[in-house]
Amino acid sequence: MIFPATQEISNYFTMREIKHTIGETDTTSYVEAGFNGKVVKGVIVRFFSSSDHYDIAVRVGNFGGATVPPERREEMLEVLNSLNCRFRFIKFCIINGDTISVEYDLGQS
């Protein structure tokens, strides 16, 4: 089932001609879009919803396929922890052992 918040994001992207995909799992629906920046290529942004109450979870990852080498993991964890202290509602983390992810959960309205 495609939840209302996900559908609204997809409609907005379609109206703005932003390339994206919309999909669903057993418990969520999602919109996924990618973009390139000046410094990084291939950033992927995913918007997830799991109810009819306009909940949204945002996940930003890939960052052009950049990974954290094992010898720099400790240093990167310190940097991410510093960012977590500065930005109250955004979580910076390493997933799958070597990939940086940014997570943000919007409350239900």
C-alpha positions as CSV (number, residue, x, y, z in Angstrom):
1,M,0.0,0.0,0.0
2,I,1.3,3.4,-0.9
3,F,0.7,5.7,2.1
4,P,-0.5,9.3,1.7
5,A,2.7,11.1,2.6
6,T,4.7,9.0,0.2
7,Q,2.1,9.7,-2.6
8,E,2.3,13.4,-1.9
9,I,6.1,13.4,-2.2
10,S,5.9,11.4,-5.5
11,N,3.2,13.8,-6.8
12,Y,5.4,16.8,-6.0
13,F,8.5,15.2,-7.6
14,T,6.4,14.4,-10.7
15,M,5.1,18.0,-10.9
16,R,8.7,19.3,-10.7
17,E,9.9,16.7,-13.1
18,I,12.3,15.2,-10.6
19,K,13.2,11.6,-11.5
20,H,12.2,9.2,-8.8
21,T,10.8,5.8,-8.0
22,I,8.0,4.9,-5.7
23,G,7.6,1.5,-4.1
24,E,6.4,-0.5,-1.2
25,T,7.3,-3.3,1.2
26,D,5.1,-5.2,3.6
27,T,5.1,-2.4,6.1
28,T,6.2,0.8,4.3
29,S,6.0,2.8,1.1
30,Y,8.9,4.9,-0.1
31,V,10.1,7.4,-2.7
32,E,13.7,7.3,-3.8
33,A,15.5,9.9,-5.7
34,G,19.2,10.4,-6.6
35,F,21.2,13.5,-7.4
36,N,24.7,14.6,-8.1
37,G,26.5,17.5,-6.4
38,K,29.6,19.5,-7.1
39,V,31.7,17.3,-4.7
40,V,29.8,14.0,-4.6
41,K,28.0,12.0,-7.2
42,G,25.2,9.6,-6.8
43,V,23.7,10.7,-3.5
44,I,20.5,8.7,-2.8
45,V,17.6,10.2,-0.8
46,R,14.8,7.9,0.5
47,F,11.5,9.0,2.0
48,F,9.7,6.3,4.0
49,S,6.2,6.2,5.4
50,S,4.5,3.5,7.4
51,S,1.0,4.8,8.2
52,D,-1.8,7.0,7.0
53,H,-0.8,9.6,9.5
54,Y,1.8,11.5,7.4
55,D,4.9,10.1,9.1
56,I,8.1,10.4,7.2
57,A,11.5,9.1,7.7
58,V,14.3,10.5,5.5
59,R,17.5,8.5,4.8
60,V,20.4,10.0,2.8
61,G,23.1,7.6,1.8
62,N,25.5,6.4,-0.8
63,F,27.4,9.7,-1.2
64,G,28.7,8.6,-4.6
65,G,29.7,5.1,-3.3
66,A,32.1,6.6,-0.8
67,T,33.0,4.3,2.0
68,V,35.0,4.6,5.2
69,P,38.2,2.6,5.2
70,P,38.8,0.5,8.3
71,E,41.8,2.5,9.3
72,R,39.8,5.7,9.3
73,R,36.7,4.3,11.0
74,E,37.5,5.6,14.5
75,E,38.3,9.1,13.2
76,M,35.1,9.2,11.2
77,L,33.0,8.0,14.2
78,E,34.4,11.0,16.1
79,V,33.5,13.4,13.3
80,L,30.0,11.9,13.1
81,N,29.6,12.1,16.8
82,S,30.5,15.8,16.7
83,L,27.9,16.3,14.0
84,N,25.3,14.5,16.1
85,C,26.0,16.9,19.0
86,R,25.6,19.9,16.7
87,F,22.4,18.8,14.9
88,R,19.7,17.8,17.3
89,F,17.2,16.0,15.1
90,I,19.6,14.5,12.5
91,K,21.5,11.3,13.1
92,F,24.8,10.7,11.3
93,C,26.0,7.1,11.4
94,I,28.0,4.4,9.7
95,I,25.9,1.5,8.4
96,N,26.9,-1.8,6.9
97,G,30.3,-1.4,8.5
98,D,31.6,1.3,6.1
99,T,28.9,3.5,4.6
100,I,27.9,6.9,6.0
101,S,24.2,7.5,6.4
102,V,22.2,10.5,7.5
103,E,18.8,9.9,9.1
104,Y,15.9,12.3,10.0
105,D,12.5,11.3,11.2
106,L,9.7,13.9,10.9
107,G,6.9,13.6,13.4
108,Q,3.3,12.9,12.5
109,S,0.9,15.8,12.1
